[in-house]
């Protein structure tokens, strides 16, 4: 379980990585998890899944619809997410 402070940092890190992404394909959950671990975050796949769902519920990120392997979720930042991140 992560603390509220860690949770906030995970959310901001996810937004930062998605904001920096320049592809049309978004970033996979697995790659986001690796980025977070490289950032020194102590999170696991379930922690990330919960935070991705939270950010999506807030309309800060969106899941990209995939035709091939839709079970491997890819995410992108939304305009609302960019605006929020720019204000941080």
Secondary structure as a PSIPRED ss2 file (coil, helix, strand):
# PSIPRED VFORMAT (PSIPRED V4.0)

   1 X C   1.000  0.000  0.000
   2 X C   1.000  0.000  0.000
   3 X C   1.000  0.000  0.000
   4 X H   0.000  1.000  0.000
   5 X H   0.000  1.000  0.000
   6 X H   0.000  1.000  0.000
   7 X H   0.000  1.000  0.000
   8 X H   0.000  1.000  0.000
   9 X H   0.000  1.000  0.000
  10 X H   0.000  1.000  0.000
  11 X H   0.000  1.000  0.000
  12 X H   0.000  1.000  0.000
  13 X H   0.000  1.000  0.000
  14 X H   0.000  1.000  0.000
  15 X H   0.000  1.000  0.000
  16 X H   0.000  1.000  0.000
  17 X H   0.000  1.000  0.000
  18 X H   0.000  1.000  0.000
  19 X H   0.000  1.000  0.000
  20 X H   0.000  1.000  0.000
  21 X C   1.000  0.000  0.000
  22 X C   1.000  0.000  0.000
  23 X C   1.000  0.000  0.000
  24 X C   1.000  0.000  0.000
  25 X C   1.000  0.000  0.000
  26 X C   1.000  0.000  0.000
  27 X E   0.000  0.000  1.000
  28 X E   0.000  0.000  1.000
  29 X H   0.000  1.000  0.000
  30 X H   0.000  1.000  0.000
  31 X H   0.000  1.000  0.000
  32 X H   0.000  1.000  0.000
  33 X H   0.000  1.000  0.000
  34 X H   0.000  1.000  0.000
  35 X H   0.000  1.000  0.000
  36 X H   0.000  1.000  0.000
  37 X H   0.000  1.000  0.000
  38 X H   0.000  1.000  0.000
  39 X C   1.000  0.000  0.000
  40 X C   1.000  0.000  0.000
  41 X C   1.000  0.000  0.000
  42 X C   1.000  0.000  0.000
  43 X C   1.000  0.000  0.000
  44 X C   1.000  0.000  0.000
  45 X H   0.000  1.000  0.000
  46 X H   0.000  1.000  0.000
  47 X H   0.000  1.000  0.000
  48 X H   0.000  1.000  0.000
  49 X H   0.000  1.000  0.000
  50 X H   0.000  1.000  0.000
  51 X H   0.000  1.000  0.000
  52 X H   0.000  1.000  0.000
  53 X H   0.000  1.000  0.000
  54 X H   0.000  1.000  0.000
  55 X H   0.000  1.000  0.000
  56 X H   0.000  1.000  0.000
  57 X H   0.000  1.000  0.000
  58 X C   1.000  0.000  0.000
  59 X C   1.000  0.000  0.000
  60 X C   1.000  0.000  0.000
  61 X E   0.000  0.000  1.000
  62 X E   0.000  0.000  1.000
  63 X E   0.000  0.000  1.000
  64 X C   1.000  0.000  0.000
  65 X C   1.000  0.000  0.000
  66 X C   1.000  0.000  0.000
  67 X C   1.000  0.000  0.000
  68 X C   1.000  0.000  0.000
  69 X C   1.000  0.000  0.000
  70 X C   1.000  0.000  0.000
  71 X C   1.000  0.000  0.000
  72 X C   1.000  0.000  0.000
  73 X C   1.000  0.000  0.000
  74 X E   0.000  0.000  1.000
  75 X E   0.000  0.000  1.000
  76 X E   0.000  0.000  1.000
  77 X E   0.000  0.000  1.000
  78 X C   1.000  0.000  0.000
  79 X H   0.000  1.000  0.000
  80 X H   0.000  1.000  0.000
  81 X H   0.000  1.000  0.000
  82 X H   0.000  1.000  0.000
  83 X H   0.000  1.000  0.000
  84 X H   0.000  1.000  0.000
  85 X H   0.000  1.000  0.000
  86 X H   0.000  1.000  0.000
  87 X C   1.000  0.000  0.000
  88 X C   1.000  0.000  0.000
